[in-house]
Amino acid sequence: MKKSLVALAALAATGLASAQSSVTLFGVLDATVSGFSNKSEGALGQDVTKSQTVMRSGGYNSSRLGFRGVEDLGGGLSASFWLEAGLNNDDGTTGGNVANSGASVSGLFNRRSTVSLSGVFGEFRLGRDYTPTYWNDSVFDPFGTNGVGTNLISTANGYNNAGSVISQGGFTANGTYQRASNSIGYFLPPNLGGIYGQFMYAFNEKTSCDPGSLTPPGATAVVANPALLGTGLNERAGRYIGGRIGWANGPFDVALSYAKSTIASNYYAGTTNNLDTLNIGASYDFGVVKLFGEISKADLKQDTSSNIVAGVTNPFSFREPGANGWLLGASIPVGPGLIRMSYSAVDYKNTGAYINQLFGFRPDPKADKFALGYVHNLSKRTALYATVARISNKDGADLTLGGPTFYTTTTALTGTMTPKSSTGWDVGLRHSF
């Protein structure tokens, strides 16, 4: 929605110069009532269910408030900016659901904050932006990674509450799953016969030393040798490098993406943990139904080539933990509405004790999910929606739709508790402007 009064308001709010060609104020307000029921299974046959009903934001589209503008520089060249803040319209706070990306980001414009230069060469974009690998999880999911319908690929690779390999809500903590700060992005021009692409490098902004042998020790080294306490840290997590290339022609769209995210690093100890993500997604719109599909592979790799401190090498380090996932989905137009459905699954690998898996004592965790929803469009900008979903966990997986954590306390009545299932629903109203 772009009007002169809106432009004036945005100019006043952002303090832009009068040379700006156009400025737009935009946003989404999405209020959702959600219910969650997470069941754990006791070894002695006693199930325990924890339930919760909440009002939250972003069950269909993430709530946000933003400003964007473009200045025509002549000769086919233009400069632009984009400032977008996440909102929690249920309580009026800022931030939105950005914390679901793996790391909570403070600041007002935590969804997107970029300045760009565009021309016949494409677009160079600087700042905080979506990562290339995230786009496939979102674009090729009929639920768009929002609400209880979000596919398990996204849940396993991005949403994480505890940081362990198998934890409440995800495979591993990944602060650059959804967005990356301090990034340089490049986008291919739109006139390449349907070919599109995005490439990104995000700086970790950490300190390094040359020679490396004089690098101050990290936290792990200090624990092993308390005498090193106070000599400094050098953790290099936060770097992201990745790209996405795709082709869209009429009803068909397909894209491949790959990225390497540094999620943990201790240079002094010689360990750097990188999460390698590879996914491919596609969709085809038949008119009466639009089909979606995605395959994803994530591997957690540890590089020890720069080991400075002598230590014990893990004899099973070749067993890289990971998560493989896939999704099939569909959306069906029905009058002014849209039926959405998807089935997704995730299989973890090499996450348990090697001896258990070697002899088949405990296989790797896995989970699958079915989601069904309906969106009723009251207008182009306003919609009512409802979604139901259920996750079934197996062999120790503990993925949830949200809400309370699984009951895991071992008692004489229940025995050892194991996460079993997570059921949830959303009912909400979305309005965009």
C-alpha positions in Angstrom: 0.0 0.0 0.0 1.6 3.2 -1.2 0.1 6.6 -0.7 1.6 10.1 -0.4 0.7 10.4 3.3 2.3 7.0 3.9 5.5 8.2 2.2 5.6 11.3 4.2 5.1 9.4 7.4 7.9 7.0 6.5 10.2 9.9 5.6 9.5 11.5 9.0 10.1 8.2 10.8 13.4 7.4 9.0 14.8 10.8 8.5 15.4 10.3 4.8 16.5 13.1 2.4 14.0 14.5 -0.1 15.9 13.0 -2.9 14.3 9.6 -2.2 12.2 8.6 -5.2 9.6 6.5 -3.3 9.1 5.3 0.3 6.5 2.7 1.4 5.2 1.8 4.8 4.0 -1.8 5.0 3.2 -4.4 7.6 1.3 -7.5 8.7 -0.7 -8.1 11.9 -1.4 -11.8 12.5 -3.1 -12.8 15.8 -3.4 -16.5 16.6 -5.0 -18.7 19.3 -3.0 -21.9 19.5 -3.3 -25.1 21.5 -0.5 -27.6 22.2 -0.5 -31.1 23.6 2.8 -32.9 24.1 2.7 -36.5 25.2 5.5 -38.6 26.8 5.4 -42.4 27.1 6.6 -44.0 30.4 8.5 -47.3 30.4 6.0 -48.7 32.8 3.0 -47.9 30.6 2.1 -44.6 32.1 1.7 -41.7 29.6 2.0 -38.1 30.7 0.6 -35.2 28.6 1.5 -31.5 29.1 -0.9 -29.0 27.4 -1.1 -25.3 26.9 -3.4 -22.8 25.1 -1.9 -19.4 24.2 -2.5 -16.3 22.1 0.5 -15.6 19.9 1.6 -13.9 16.7 2.3 -15.2 13.2 0.3 -18.4 12.7 -0.2 -17.6 9.0 2.3 -14.8 8.3 4.8 -13.3 10.6 3.7 -10.0 12.1 5.9 -7.1 11.1 6.3 -3.4 10.4 8.6 -2.1 7.7 9.8 0.8 5.6 11.3 0.4 2.1 12.4 2.9 -0.4 14.0 3.2 -3.8 16.0 6.1 -5.4 16.4 6.2 -9.2 20.1 7.1 -9.9 19.7 7.1 -13.7 21.3 4.9 -16.3 19.4 1.9 -15.0 21.0 2.2 -11.6 19.0 2.5 -8.4 19.7 2.5 -4.6 17.2 1.1 -2.1 16.8 0.3 1.6 14.6 -2.1 3.6 14.0 -1.9 7.3 11.7 -4.5 8.8 10.8 -5.1 12.5 9.2 -8.2 13.9 6.2 -7.7 16.1 4.2 -9.6 18.7 0.8 -8.0 18.3 -0.7 -10.2 21.0 1.2 -8.1 23.7 2.5 -5.2 21.7 6.2 -6.0 22.0 8.8 -6.0 19.3 10.9 -9.0 18.2 8.3 -11.3 16.6 9.2 -15.0 16.1 12.7 -14.1 15.0 14.1 -16.1 17.9 13.0 -19.3 16.1 15.9 -18.8 13.8 18.1 -20.4 16.5 19.3 -17.3 18.2 17.3 -14.4 19.5 18.3 -11.1 17.9 17.8 -7.8 19.8 17.2 -4.5 18.1 14.3 -2.9 16.4 14.8 -4.0 12.7 15.7 -7.6 13.5 13.9 -9.2 10.5 15.6 -7.3 7.7 17.9 -4.3 7.6 19.6 -3.8 4.2 20.8 -1.2 1.8 21.1 -2.2 -1.9 22.6 -1.1 -5.2 20.8 -2.5 -8.3 21.3 -2.4 -12.0 21.6 -4.6 -15.2 24.2 -6.6 -13.3 21.7 -7.7 -10.6 21.6 -6.5 -7.0 24.2 -6.2 -4.2 22.6 -6.2 -0.8 24.3 -5.4 2.6 23.1 -6.0 6.1 20.8 -8.5 7.8 18.8 -10.7 5.4 17.3 -14.1 4.8 19.8 -16.9 4.0 19.7 -18.7 0.6 19.2 -22.1 2.2 16.2 -20.9 4.3 14.3 -19.9 1.1 13.8 -23.5 0.0 12.3 -24.5 3.4 9.9 -21.6 3.1 9.0 -21.3 -0.6 8.4 -25.1 -1.1 6.3 -25.5 2.0 2.5 -24.8 1.6 2.5 -23.5 5.2 5.5 -21.2 4.5 7.3 -22.1 7.8 4.6 -20.4 9.9 2.4 -21.8 12.7 1.9 -25.4 13.7 2.0 -26.5 10.0 5.7 -25.7 9.5 7.5 -28.7 8.0 9.9 -30.9 10.1 12.8 -30.0 7.9 12.6 -26.4 9.2 11.9 -27.6 12.7 14.9 -29.9 12.8 17.4 -27.6 11.1 16.5 -24.3 12.7 14.4 -24.2 15.7 16.4 -25.1 18.8 15.9 -24.4 22.5 18.7 -26.2 24.2 21.6 -26.5 21.9 22.3 -30.2 22.2 22.3 -32.5 19.2 18.9 -33.9 20.0 17.1 -31.3 22.0 13.6 -29.9 22.5 12.9 -28.5 19.1 15.8 -29.2 16.8 18.9 -31.0 15.5 21.5 -28.4 16.5 21.6 -24.7 17.4 22.1 -22.7 14.3 22.0 -18.9 14.6 22.1 -18.4 10.8 19.4 -20.8 9.8 16.8 -18.2 8.9 18.7 -14.9 8.7 22.3 -13.8 8.8 23.6 -10.4 10.1 26.7 -8.6 8.7 26.1 -10.2 5.3 27.0 -9.3 1.7 24.4 -10.7 -0.7 24.3 -10.8 -4.5 21.1 -11.5 -6.6 21.1 -12.4 -10.3 19.2 -10.0 -12.6 15.6 -11.0 -13.3 16.0 -11.2 -17.1 17.8 -14.5 -17.4 15.0 -16.6 -18.9 13.6 -17.8 -15.6 17.0 -18.4 -13.9 17.3 -16.8 -10.5 20.0 -17.0 -7.8 21.2 -15.6 -4.5 24.7 -15.8 -2.9 25.6 -14.7 0.6 28.7 -14.3 2.8 28.2 -13.2 6.4 31.1 -12.1 8.6 31.5 -13.5 12.1 33.4 -10.4 13.1 35.7 -12.3 15.5 39.4 -11.6 16.2 42.1 -13.9 14.8 45.9 -14.1 15.4 48.9 -14.7 13.2 50.7 -16.8 14.1 47.8 -19.0 15.1 49.9 -20.6 17.9 49.5 -17.4 19.9 45.7 -17.3 19.7 44.3 -16.9 23.2 42.5 -20.0 24.5 38.8 -20.5 24.3 36.4 -21.7 27.0 37.2 -25.4 26.4 40.9 -24.9 26.9 40.3 -23.0 30.1 38.2 -25.8 31.5 41.0 -28.3 30.8 43.7 -25.9 32.1 42.4 -23.3 34.7 45.7 -21.5 34.6 44.7 -20.2 31.1 41.8 -18.3 32.7 41.8 -14.6 31.8 44.1 -14.9 28.7 41.3 -14.2 26.3 38.8 -15.9 24.0 38.6 -16.4 20.3 35.4 -18.1 19.2 34.7 -17.8 15.5 31.1 -18.9 15.3 28.7 -16.9 13.2 30.1 -17.1 9.7 27.8 -18.1 6.8 28.6 -18.8 3.2 26.0 -20.1 0.8 24.0 -19.8 -2.4 20.8 -20.7 -4.1 20.2 -21.2 -7.8 16.8 -21.9 -9.4 14.6 -21.9 -12.5 11.0 -20.7 -12.7 9.0 -21.2 -15.9 5.2 -20.8 -15.9 3.7 -23.2 -13.3 7.1 -24.9 -12.6 9.7 -23.8 -10.0 12.8 -25.6 -8.8 15.8 -24.5 -6.7 19.0 -26.0 -5.3 20.8 -24.4 -2.3 23.9 -25.1 -0.2 25.5 -23.4 2.7 28.2 -23.8 5.4 27.5 -22.3 8.8 30.1 -22.0 11.5 28.1 -22.7 14.6 30.9 -23.3 17.1 34.6 -22.7 17.1 37.6 -22.8 19.5 40.7 -22.1 17.4 43.1 -22.6 20.3 41.8 -26.1 20.9 41.8 -26.6 17.1 38.1 -27.4 16.7 35.6 -25.7 14.4 32.1 -27.0 14.0 30.5 -26.4 10.6 26.9 -27.2 9.7 26.7 -28.1 6.0 23.2 -27.8 4.5 22.1 -29.0 1.1 18.5 -28.9 -0.1 16.5 -29.0 -3.3 12.8 -28.1 -3.6 10.2 -27.8 -6.4 6.6 -26.9 -7.0 4.2 -27.2 -9.9 0.9 -25.3 -10.1 -1.8 -27.3 -12.1 -4.4 -24.6 -11.3 -6.8 -27.0 -9.5 -3.9 -28.0 -7.2 -0.3 -26.8 -6.5 2.1 -29.6 -5.5 5.3 -29.0 -3.4 8.3 -31.2 -2.6 11.7 -30.8 -0.9 14.6 -33.0 0.1 17.2 -31.7 2.7 20.5 -33.0 4.1 22.4 -31.4 7.0 25.7 -32.6 8.4 27.6 -31.4 11.4 31.3 -31.5 10.7 34.2 -30.8 13.0 37.5 -29.5 11.6 40.5 -30.3 13.8 43.2 -29.5 11.3 44.4 -26.4 13.3 44.8 -28.3 16.6 47.2 -26.3 18.7 46.8 -28.1 22.0 47.4 -31.9 22.2 44.3 -33.8 23.1 42.4 -37.0 22.8 41.1 -37.7 19.3 37.6 -39.2 19.0 38.1 -42.5 17.2 34.6 -42.3 15.8 34.9 -38.7 14.5 34.0 -39.9 11.0 30.5 -40.5 12.3 29.3 -37.0 11.6 25.9 -36.2 13.2 23.2 -35.1 10.7 19.6 -34.9 9.8 18.0 -35.9 6.5 14.4 -34.7 5.7 11.8 -34.6 3.0 8.4 -33.0 2.4 5.4 -33.5 0.2 2.6 -30.9 0.2 -0.3 -29.4 -1.7 -2.5 -26.4 -1.8 -6.0 -26.5 -3.3 -8.0 -23.3 -4.2 -11.6 -23.5 -3.1 -13.6 -20.4 -4.0 -12.1 -17.5 -1.9 -10.2 -20.0 0.2 -7.2 -22.4 0.1 -6.8 -25.9 1.6 -3.2 -26.6 2.6 -1.7 -30.0 3.5 1.7 -31.5 4.0 3.5 -34.6 5.1 7.2 -34.3 6.3 9.7 -36.5 7.9 13.2 -36.2 9.5 15.7 -39.0 10.2 18.7 -38.2 12.4 22.0 -40.0 11.9 25.0 -40.7 14.2 23.5 -38.8 17.2 23.7 -41.6 19.8 26.4 -43.6 21.3 28.4 -45.5 18.7 28.3 -48.8 20.5 24.5 -48.7 20.8 24.0 -48.2 17.1 26.7 -50.7 16.1 24.9 -53.5 17.8 21.4 -52.1 17.2 20.6 -51.3 20.8 19.1 -48.0 19.9 18.6 -46.8 16.4 18.8 -43.1 15.4 15.8 -40.9 16.3 13.2 -40.1 13.6 10.0 -38.2 13.4 7.1 -37.6 10.9 4.4 -35.0 10.7 1.1 -34.4 9.0 -0.5 -30.9 8.8 -3.9 -29.8 7.4 -5.2 -26.2 7.2 -7.7 -23.9 5.5 -7.3 -20.2 4.7 -10.5 -18.1 3.9 -9.7 -14.8 2.2 -12.1 -12.1 3.2 -10.3 -9.7 0.9 -6.8 -9.4 -0.7 -5.4 -8.2 2.6 -7.5 -10.0 5.3 -7.8 -13.7 5.9 -9.2 -16.1 8.5 -7.3 -19.4 8.9 -7.2 -22.7 10.9 -4.5 -25.4 11.0 -4.1 -28.7 12.8 -0.9 -30.8 12.9 0.6 -33.8 14.7 4.2 -35.0 15.1 5.0 -38.6 15.9 8.5 -39.1 17.5 10.3 -42.4 17.5 13.5 -43.7 19.0 14.3 -40.7 21.2 13.4 -37.8 18.9 11.6 -35.0 20.7 10.4 -32.5 18.1 7.4 -30.4 19.0 4.9 -28.0 17.5 5.6 -25.6 20.3 4.1 -25.1 23.8 5.4 -26.9 26.9 8.4 -29.2 26.9 7.9 -32.9 27.1 7.6 -34.5 30.6 10.9 -36.3 31.1 11.1 -36.8 34.9 11.6 -40.5 35.8 9.5 -41.7 38.7 8.6 -45.0 40.3 5.1 -44.8 38.8 6.2 -44.0 35.2 9.7 -45.3 34.8 11.9 -43.6 32.2 9.9 -41.1 30.1 10.3 -40.9 26.3 8.8 -38.2 24.0 6.0 -39.7 22.0 3.8 -37.1 20.1 3.0 -33.4 19.8 -0.4 -32.2 18.6 -1.4 -28.6 18.0 -3.8 -26.2 16.3 -4.0 -22.6 15.2 -7.0 -20.4 14.7 -6.3 -16.8 13.6 -6.8 -13.6 11.7 -4.3 -12.0 9.4 -4.4 -8.4 8.0 -1.7 -6.9 5.8 -1.3 -3.2 4.8 
